[in-house]
Amino acid sequence: MSDEGVTGGSSVVLVHGIGESGSTAQQLAQLWLPALQTGLRAAGAGELADQFTVGPGSRGVQMAYYADVFAPYESAHAMALATDPDLTEPVAQLTQQWLETAAERSSNPDDRETAEDALAFGATEESLWDRLRILSDALNNLHFFRPGVVDAASFVDHALREAALYSANAQVKTAVQQRVRAAIGPLTKVVVAHSLGSVAAYEVLHEIDQPVALLTLGSPLGMSTVFYERLTVQPPHVPATVTAWTNLADPDDLIATRLDLAPYFAGTNVTCVSHQVDNGLDPHDPVGYLQHSEAGRAIASSVS
C-alpha cells in the first residue's frame, strides 16, 4: 500500500495522529487492527471483529496516511523552533495549554508540580522566547511524554511542530486534509481519527456528502486558540454528514484538553457523546483507546 494515501474502498478509515513519520500506512493499519478487534470483542461483537482485515472492502480497514507531509520541515534547521518565527505563537499556545491541562488534571503529582512551577515562572518572563524555553523544558520533563519514547525532547519537538504547522500553515493543512478526503469512499461507514488526525477528519467531513460515523480518540479539537478558533467552519458544529459521533478521552491525555466535546460542537440531529477512559501508562496511545468497549460499540453500530 502506498504511503501517499488510499483510495477509500474500506468500511473503516483510520486517521493517525502526530509523530508517525517512522511508520508506513500499512504498518499503522496492522498495528491498529488487533486493538480495534479487541474493542469490538469487548463490546460483544466478536463475530464481527473476526471479519475485519487490512485492505479494501465492506470489512476492510485502511489508514489515511499523511505523516510524510511534514517531511520537508524535519531537517535539523527546520526542527529548530527558534529559527522559525512563523510558528512561535502557535507553539507557545500549544505548550501553554498542554501544561495548563497537566497542572489541572494530571494524576501524576510530579507532573502537576512541574507544570504549575513552569507556568508561574514563565508568566514572569517578558520575552516570548524565554517563556517558550521555560515551558518547553517543562514539557520535556513530564511523564506523559515518556512512555515508549527514547528521546522525549525530540518527540515533544516533533509533536509541537506538526501540530503548529497544521494550525498555522495553510499548505500543510490542505495537504493533510487531501489525504483524509482521498481515503473516504462509497464503502466507508466510520472514520476513526486519533489526535491531530481528528482535527483533519472533522474538517474534511464538513466538505463531503458521504454519510459516516465519527470516532475521535484523544482529540485536541476543543483546544482553544490553536485549533478550535482556527477551524474553517465557524461556529464549530457537528458536520451534517456525520451520523453519530463518539469521543474517547483519557483524563491523563494532555492532548485532549477538553474531555467532553459536546458543549463546543452543537448538533442539529447528532450530539457528540464523550466517554472518559483509562489507557494506563500511555494515555494518548491510539491502541489503548481502540481496545475499549466504547470504541467497539461505536464501530459495530456504524458498520452493522
Contacts in CASP RR format, 6 or more apart in sequence:
PFRMAT RR
TARGET T0000
AUTHOR 0000-0000-0000
METHOD contacts of the structure
MODEL  1
MSDEGVTGGSSVVLVHGIGESGSTAQQLAQLWLPALQTGLRAAGAGELAD
QFTVGPGSRGVQMAYYADVFAPYESAHAMALATDPDLTEPVAQLTQQWLE
TAAERSSNPDDRETAEDALAFGATEESLWDRLRILSDALNNLHFFRPGVV
DAASFVDHALREAALYSANAQVKTAVQQRVRAAIGPLTKVVVAHSLGSVA
AYEVLHEIDQPVALLTLGSPLGMSTVFYERLTVQPPHVPATVTAWTNLAD
PDDLIATRLDLAPYFAGTNVTCVSHQVDNGLDPHDPVGYLQHSEAGRAIA
SSVS
1 24 0 8 1.000
1 25 0 8 1.000
1 26 0 8 1.000
1 29 0 8 1.000
1 55 0 8 1.000
1 62 0 8 1.000
2 25 0 8 1.000
3 24 0 8 1.000
3 25 0 8 1.000
3 65 0 8 1.000
3 67 0 8 1.000
3 68 0 8 1.000
4 65 0 8 1.000
4 68 0 8 1.000
4 179 0 8 1.000
5 25 0 8 1.000
5 63 0 8 1.000
5 64 0 8 1.000
5 65 0 8 1.000
5 66 0 8 1.000
5 179 0 8 1.000
5 182 0 8 1.000
5 183 0 8 1.000
6 13 0 8 1.000
6 25 0 8 1.000
6 56 0 8 1.000
6 62 0 8 1.000
6 63 0 8 1.000
6 64 0 8 1.000
6 65 0 8 1.000
6 182 0 8 1.000
6 183 0 8 1.000
7 56 0 8 1.000
7 182 0 8 1.000
7 183 0 8 1.000
7 185 0 8 1.000
8 56 0 8 1.000
8 62 0 8 1.000
8 182 0 8 1.000
8 183 0 8 1.000
8 184 0 8 1.000
8 185 0 8 1.000
8 187 0 8 1.000
8 188 0 8 1.000
9 56 0 8 1.000
9 57 0 8 1.000
9 60 0 8 1.000
9 62 0 8 1.000
9 185 0 8 1.000
9 186 0 8 1.000
9 187 0 8 1.000
9 188 0 8 1.000
10 55 0 8 1.000
10 56 0 8 1.000
10 57 0 8 1.000
10 60 0 8 1.000
10 61 0 8 1.000
10 62 0 8 1.000
10 187 0 8 1.000
10 188 0 8 1.000
11 57 0 8 1.000
11 58 0 8 1.000
11 59 0 8 1.000
11 60 0 8 1.000
11 61 0 8 1.000
11 187 0 8 1.000
11 188 0 8 1.000
11 189 0 8 1.000
11 190 0 8 1.000
11 303 0 8 1.000
12 36 0 8 1.000
12 52 0 8 1.000
12 60 0 8 1.000
12 61 0 8 1.000
12 62 0 8 1.000
12 188 0 8 1.000
12 189 0 8 1.000
12 190 0 8 1.000
12 192 0 8 1.000
12 299 0 8 1.000
12 303 0 8 1.000
13 62 0 8 1.000
13 63 0 8 1.000
13 64 0 8 1.000
13 180 0 8 1.000
13 183 0 8 1.000
13 184 0 8 1.000
13 188 0 8 1.000
13 190 0 8 1.000
13 191 0 8 1.000
13 192 0 8 1.000
13 212 0 8 1.000
14 28 0 8 1.000
14 29 0 8 1.000
14 32 0 8 1.000
14 61 0 8 1.000
14 62 0 8 1.000
14 63 0 8 1.000
14 64 0 8 1.000
14 192 0 8 1.000
14 193 0 8 1.000
14 194 0 8 1.000
15 63 0 8 1.000
15 64 0 8 1.000
15 180 0 8 1.000
15 183 0 8 1.000
15 191 0 8 1.000
15 192 0 8 1.000
15 193 0 8 1.000
15 194 0 8 1.000
15 197 0 8 1.000
15 198 0 8 1.000
15 200 0 8 1.000
15 201 0 8 1.000
16 28 0 8 1.000
16 63 0 8 1.000
16 64 0 8 1.000
16 65 0 8 1.000
16 66 0 8 1.000
16 67 0 8 1.000
16 194 0 8 1.000
16 195 0 8 1.000
16 197 0 8 1.000
16 286 0 8 1.000
17 194 0 8 1.000
17 195 0 8 1.000
17 196 0 8 1.000
17 197 0 8 1.000
17 198 0 8 1.000
17 286 0 8 1.000
18 158 0 8 1.000
18 159 0 8 1.000
18 162 0 8 1.000
18 163 0 8 1.000
18 195 0 8 1.000
18 196 0 8 1.000
19 67 0 8 1.000
19 155 0 8 1.000
19 158 0 8 1.000
19 159 0 8 1.000
19 162 0 8 1.000
20 28 0 8 1.000
20 65 0 8 1.000
20 67 0 8 1.000
21 67 0 8 1.000
21 68 0 8 1.000
21 70 0 8 1.000
21 71 0 8 1.000
21 74 0 8 1.000
21 158 0 8 1.000
22 67 0 8 1.000
23 31 0 8 1.000
23 67 0 8 1.000
24 65 0 8 1.000
25 62 0 8 1.000
25 63 0 8 1.000
25 64 0 8 1.000
25 65 0 8 1.000
26 54 0 8 1.000
26 63 0 8 1.000
28 63 0 8 1.000
28 65 0 8 1.000
29 54 0 8 1.000
29 55 0 8 1.000
29 61 0 8 1.000
29 62 0 8 1.000
29 63 0 8 1.000
30 54 0 8 1.000
31 287 0 8 1.000
32 61 0 8 1.000
32 63 0 8 1.000
32 192 0 8 1.000
32 286 0 8 1.000
32 287 0 8 1.000
32 290 0 8 1.000
33 52 0 8 1.000
33 53 0 8 1.000
33 54 0 8 1.000
33 61 0 8 1.000
35 286 0 8 1.000
35 287 0 8 1.000
35 288 0 8 1.000
35 289 0 8 1.000
35 290 0 8 1.000
35 291 0 8 1.000
36 49 0 8 1.000
36 52 0 8 1.000
36 61 0 8 1.000
36 192 0 8 1.000
36 290 0 8 1.000
36 295 0 8 1.000
36 296 0 8 1.000
36 299 0 8 1.000
37 46 0 8 1.000
37 49 0 8 1.000
37 50 0 8 1.000
37 52 0 8 1.000
38 49 0 8 1.000
38 290 0 8 1.000
38 291 0 8 1.000
39 49 0 8 1.000
39 290 0 8 1.000
39 291 0 8 1.000
39 292 0 8 1.000
39 293 0 8 1.000
39 295 0 8 1.000
39 296 0 8 1.000
39 299 0 8 1.000
40 46 0 8 1.000
40 48 0 8 1.000
40 49 0 8 1.000
40 52 0 8 1.000
40 296 0 8 1.000
40 299 0 8 1.000
40 300 0 8 1.000
41 49 0 8 1.000
42 291 0 8 1.000
42 292 0 8 1.000
42 293 0 8 1.000
42 296 0 8 1.000
43 293 0 8 1.000
43 294 0 8 1.000
43 295 0 8 1.000
43 296 0 8 1.000
43 297 0 8 1.000
43 300 0 8 1.000
44 293 0 8 1.000
44 300 0 8 1.000
45 296 0 8 1.000
45 297 0 8 1.000
45 300 0 8 1.000
45 304 0 8 1.000
48 300 0 8 1.000
48 303 0 8 1.000
48 304 0 8 1.000
51 59 0 8 1.000
52 59 0 8 1.000
52 60 0 8 1.000
52 61 0 8 1.000
53 59 0 8 1.000
53 60 0 8 1.000
53 61 0 8 1.000
54 60 0 8 1.000
54 61 0 8 1.000
54 62 0 8 1.000
55 61 0 8 1.000
55 62 0 8 1.000
56 62 0 8 1.000
56 187 0 8 1.000
57 187 0 8 1.000
58 187 0 8 1.000
58 303 0 8 1.000
59 303 0 8 1.000
62 183 0 8 1.000
63 183 0 8 1.000
64 179 0 8 1.000
64 180 0 8 1.000
64 182 0 8 1.000
64 183 0 8 1.000
64 184 0 8 1.000
64 201 0 8 1.000
65 179 0 8 1.000
66 175 0 8 1.000
66 176 0 8 1.000
66 179 0 8 1.000
66 180 0 8 1.000
66 197 0 8 1.000
66 200 0 8 1.000
69 172 0 8 1.000
69 175 0 8 1.000
69 176 0 8 1.000
69 179 0 8 1.000
70 161 0 8 1.000
70 162 0 8 1.000
70 165 0 8 1.000
70 172 0 8 1.000
72 78 0 8 1.000
73 79 0 8 1.000
73 161 0 8 1.000
73 165 0 8 1.000
73 172 0 8 1.000
74 158 0 8 1.000
74 161 0 8 1.000
77 83 0 8 1.000
78 84 0 8 1.000
78 161 0 8 1.000
79 157 0 8 1.000
79 158 0 8 1.000
79 161 0 8 1.000
81 87 0 8 1.000
81 88 0 8 1.000
81 91 0 8 1.000
81 132 0 8 1.000
81 136 0 8 1.000
81 157 0 8 1.000
81 160 0 8 1.000
81 161 0 8 1.000
82 129 0 8 1.000
86 168 0 8 1.000
86 169 0 8 1.000
87 161 0 8 1.000
87 164 0 8 1.000
87 165 0 8 1.000
87 168 0 8 1.000
88 128 0 8 1.000
88 129 0 8 1.000
88 132 0 8 1.000
89 168 0 8 1.000
90 163 0 8 1.000
90 164 0 8 1.000
90 167 0 8 1.000
90 168 0 8 1.000
90 226 0 8 1.000
91 132 0 8 1.000
91 160 0 8 1.000
91 161 0 8 1.000
91 164 0 8 1.000
92 128 0 8 1.000
92 131 0 8 1.000
92 132 0 8 1.000
92 135 0 8 1.000
93 225 0 8 1.000
93 226 0 8 1.000
94 160 0 8 1.000
94 163 0 8 1.000
94 164 0 8 1.000
94 167 0 8 1.000
94 223 0 8 1.000
94 226 0 8 1.000
95 132 0 8 1.000
95 135 0 8 1.000
95 136 0 8 1.000
95 139 0 8 1.000
95 160 0 8 1.000
96 119 0 8 1.000
96 135 0 8 1.000
97 223 0 8 1.000
97 224 0 8 1.000
97 225 0 8 1.000
97 226 0 8 1.000
97 257 0 8 1.000
98 139 0 8 1.000
98 254 0 8 1.000
98 255 0 8 1.000
98 257 0 8 1.000
99 115 0 8 1.000
99 118 0 8 1.000
99 119 0 8 1.000
99 135 0 8 1.000
99 138 0 8 1.000
99 139 0 8 1.000
100 115 0 8 1.000
100 119 0 8 1.000
100 257 0 8 1.000
101 254 0 8 1.000
101 257 0 8 1.000
102 111 0 8 1.000
102 112 0 8 1.000
102 114 0 8 1.000
102 115 0 8 1.000
102 142 0 8 1.000
102 144 0 8 1.000
102 254 0 8 1.000
103 112 0 8 1.000
103 115 0 8 1.000
103 116 0 8 1.000
103 119 0 8 1.000
105 251 0 8 1.000
105 252 0 8 1.000
106 112 0 8 1.000
106 115 0 8 1.000
106 142 0 8 1.000
106 144 0 8 1.000
106 252 0 8 1.000
106 254 0 8 1.000
107 251 0 8 1.000
107 252 0 8 1.000
108 143 0 8 1.000
108 144 0 8 1.000
108 252 0 8 1.000
110 143 0 8 1.000
111 142 0 8 1.000
111 143 0 8 1.000
111 144 0 8 1.000
114 138 0 8 1.000
114 141 0 8 1.000
114 142 0 8 1.000
115 138 0 8 1.000
115 142 0 8 1.000
117 138 0 8 1.000
118 134 0 8 1.000
118 135 0 8 1.000
118 137 0 8 1.000
118 138 0 8 1.000
119 135 0 8 1.000
121 134 0 8 1.000
122 130 0 8 1.000
122 131 0 8 1.000
122 134 0 8 1.000
122 135 0 8 1.000
123 131 0 8 1.000
125 131 0 8 1.000
125 134 0 8 1.000
136 156 0 8 1.000
136 160 0 8 1.000
139 145 0 8 1.000
139 156 0 8 1.000
139 160 0 8 1.000
140 152 0 8 1.000
140 153 0 8 1.000
140 156 0 8 1.000
142 254 0 8 1.000
144 252 0 8 1.000
144 254 0 8 1.000
144 283 0 8 1.000
144 284 0 8 1.000
145 152 0 8 1.000
145 155 0 8 1.000
145 156 0 8 1.000
145 159 0 8 1.000
146 152 0 8 1.000
147 281 0 8 1.000
147 282 0 8 1.000
147 285 0 8 1.000
148 282 0 8 1.000
149 155 0 8 1.000
162 196 0 8 1.000
163 196 0 8 1.000
163 220 0 8 1.000
163 226 0 8 1.000
164 226 0 8 1.000
165 172 0 8 1.000
166 172 0 8 1.000
166 173 0 8 1.000
166 176 0 8 1.000
166 196 0 8 1.000
166 199 0 8 1.000
166 200 0 8 1.000
167 173 0 8 1.000
167 226 0 8 1.000
167 227 0 8 1.000
167 230 0 8 1.000
173 200 0 8 1.000
176 197 0 8 1.000
176 200 0 8 1.000
177 200 0 8 1.000
177 203 0 8 1.000
177 204 0 8 1.000
179 200 0 8 1.000
180 191 0 8 1.000
180 197 0 8 1.000
180 200 0 8 1.000
180 201 0 8 1.000
180 204 0 8 1.000
181 204 0 8 1.000
181 207 0 8 1.000
181 208 0 8 1.000
184 191 0 8 1.000
184 204 0 8 1.000
184 208 0 8 1.000
184 210 0 8 1.000
184 212 0 8 1.000
185 210 0 8 1.000
186 210 0 8 1.000
188 210 0 8 1.000
188 212 0 8 1.000
189 212 0 8 1.000
189 213 0 8 1.000
189 302 0 8 1.000
189 303 0 8 1.000
190 212 0 8 1.000
190 213 0 8 1.000
190 214 0 8 1.000
190 215 0 8 1.000
190 298 0 8 1.000
190 299 0 8 1.000
190 302 0 8 1.000
190 303 0 8 1.000
191 201 0 8 1.000
191 205 0 8 1.000
191 212 0 8 1.000
191 213 0 8 1.000
191 214 0 8 1.000
191 215 0 8 1.000
192 215 0 8 1.000
192 217 0 8 1.000
192 290 0 8 1.000
192 295 0 8 1.000
192 299 0 8 1.000
193 200 0 8 1.000
193 201 0 8 1.000
193 202 0 8 1.000
193 214 0 8 1.000
193 215 0 8 1.000
193 216 0 8 1.000
193 217 0 8 1.000
193 219 0 8 1.000
194 216 0 8 1.000
194 217 0 8 1.000
194 218 0 8 1.000
194 219 0 8 1.000
194 286 0 8 1.000
194 289 0 8 1.000
195 217 0 8 1.000
195 218 0 8 1.000
195 219 0 8 1.000
195 220 0 8 1.000
195 255 0 8 1.000
195 284 0 8 1.000
195 286 0 8 1.000
196 220 0 8 1.000
198 216 0 8 1.000
198 217 0 8 1.000
198 218 0 8 1.000
198 219 0 8 1.000
198 220 0 8 1.000
198 221 0 8 1.000
199 219 0 8 1.000
199 220 0 8 1.000
199 221 0 8 1.000
199 227 0 8 1.000
199 231 0 8 1.000
201 214 0 8 1.000
201 216 0 8 1.000
202 214 0 8 1.000
202 216 0 8 1.000
202 221 0 8 1.000
202 231 0 8 1.000
202 239 0 8 1.000
203 231 0 8 1.000
203 232 0 8 1.000
203 233 0 8 1.000
205 212 0 8 1.000
205 214 0 8 1.000
205 239 0 8 1.000
205 241 0 8 1.000
205 242 0 8 1.000
206 232 0 8 1.000
206 233 0 8 1.000
206 239 0 8 1.000
206 240 0 8 1.000
206 241 0 8 1.000
208 241 0 8 1.000
209 241 0 8 1.000
210 241 0 8 1.000
211 241 0 8 1.000
211 242 0 8 1.000
211 243 0 8 1.000
212 241 0 8 1.000
212 242 0 8 1.000
212 243 0 8 1.000
212 302 0 8 1.000
213 242 0 8 1.000
213 243 0 8 1.000
213 244 0 8 1.000
213 245 0 8 1.000
213 246 0 8 1.000
213 298 0 8 1.000
213 301 0 8 1.000
213 302 0 8 1.000
214 239 0 8 1.000
214 242 0 8 1.000
214 244 0 8 1.000
214 245 0 8 1.000
214 246 0 8 1.000
215 245 0 8 1.000
215 246 0 8 1.000
215 247 0 8 1.000
215 248 0 8 1.000
215 295 0 8 1.000
215 298 0 8 1.000
215 299 0 8 1.000
216 245 0 8 1.000
216 246 0 8 1.000
216 247 0 8 1.000
216 248 0 8 1.000
216 261 0 8 1.000
217 247 0 8 1.000
217 248 0 8 1.000
217 286 0 8 1.000
217 289 0 8 1.000
217 290 0 8 1.000
217 295 0 8 1.000
218 247 0 8 1.000
218 248 0 8 1.000
218 249 0 8 1.000
218 250 0 8 1.000
218 253 0 8 1.000
218 255 0 8 1.000
218 256 0 8 1.000
218 284 0 8 1.000
218 289 0 8 1.000
219 247 0 8 1.000
219 249 0 8 1.000
219 255 0 8 1.000
219 256 0 8 1.000
219 261 0 8 1.000
220 226 0 8 1.000
220 227 0 8 1.000
220 255 0 8 1.000
220 256 0 8 1.000
220 257 0 8 1.000
221 227 0 8 1.000
221 228 0 8 1.000
221 231 0 8 1.000
221 236 0 8 1.000
221 258 0 8 1.000
221 261 0 8 1.000
221 264 0 8 1.000
221 265 0 8 1.000
222 228 0 8 1.000
222 257 0 8 1.000
222 258 0 8 1.000
222 261 0 8 1.000
222 264 0 8 1.000
223 257 0 8 1.000
223 258 0 8 1.000
224 257 0 8 1.000
228 236 0 8 1.000
228 264 0 8 1.000
233 239 0 8 1.000
235 266 0 8 1.000
236 264 0 8 1.000
236 265 0 8 1.000
237 265 0 8 1.000
237 266 0 8 1.000
237 267 0 8 1.000
237 268 0 8 1.000
238 245 0 8 1.000
238 265 0 8 1.000
238 266 0 8 1.000
238 267 0 8 1.000
238 268 0 8 1.000
238 270 0 8 1.000
238 271 0 8 1.000
238 272 0 8 1.000
240 268 0 8 1.000
242 270 0 8 1.000
243 270 0 8 1.000
243 302 0 8 1.000
244 270 0 8 1.000
244 273 0 8 1.000
244 298 0 8 1.000
244 301 0 8 1.000
244 302 0 8 1.000
245 265 0 8 1.000
245 270 0 8 1.000
245 271 0 8 1.000
245 272 0 8 1.000
245 273 0 8 1.000
246 272 0 8 1.000
246 273 0 8 1.000
246 274 0 8 1.000
246 275 0 8 1.000
246 294 0 8 1.000
246 295 0 8 1.000
246 297 0 8 1.000
246 298 0 8 1.000
247 260 0 8 1.000
247 261 0 8 1.000
247 272 0 8 1.000
247 273 0 8 1.000
247 274 0 8 1.000
247 275 0 8 1.000
248 274 0 8 1.000
248 275 0 8 1.000
248 276 0 8 1.000
248 277 0 8 1.000
248 289 0 8 1.000
248 292 0 8 1.000
248 294 0 8 1.000
248 295 0 8 1.000
249 256 0 8 1.000
249 258 0 8 1.000
249 259 0 8 1.000
249 260 0 8 1.000
249 274 0 8 1.000
249 275 0 8 1.000
249 276 0 8 1.000
249 277 0 8 1.000
250 256 0 8 1.000
250 276 0 8 1.000
250 277 0 8 1.000
250 278 0 8 1.000
250 279 0 8 1.000
250 280 0 8 1.000
250 283 0 8 1.000
250 284 0 8 1.000
250 289 0 8 1.000
251 259 0 8 1.000
251 276 0 8 1.000
251 283 0 8 1.000
252 279 0 8 1.000
252 280 0 8 1.000
252 283 0 8 1.000
253 279 0 8 1.000
253 283 0 8 1.000
253 284 0 8 1.000
254 283 0 8 1.000
254 284 0 8 1.000
255 284 0 8 1.000
256 284 0 8 1.000
258 264 0 8 1.000
259 274 0 8 1.000
259 276 0 8 1.000
260 274 0 8 1.000
261 272 0 8 1.000
261 274 0 8 1.000
262 271 0 8 1.000
262 272 0 8 1.000
262 273 0 8 1.000
262 274 0 8 1.000
265 272 0 8 1.000
275 292 0 8 1.000
275 294 0 8 1.000
277 289 0 8 1.000
277 292 0 8 1.000
277 294 0 8 1.000
279 285 0 8 1.000
279 288 0 8 1.000
279 289 0 8 1.000
280 288 0 8 1.000
282 288 0 8 1.000
289 295 0 8 1.000
290 296 0 8 1.000
END
